[in-house]
Amino acid sequence: MKKLLAALALSAAFVLGGSTMASAAPGGMPAVHGVDGKTFGSAVSGLAKSDPAALVQHVTGR
């Protein structure tokens, strides 16, 4: 259930943030942040669990 909520929060953040341009970076978002996919996924999941609003704010810049 927690993984589903994290995935939904991340999806909403991308949709609301207009992240189409950002996710078009070579290597995707992990490369933009300078980490591998496993590390990035773990960080996003942890942030989504601890403070979903912070994740949305980071992605949207608001």
Secondary structure, 3 states (H helix, E strand, C coil): CHHHHHHHHHHHHHHHHCCCCHHHCCCHHHHHCCCCHHHHHHHHHHHHHHCHHHHHHHHHCC
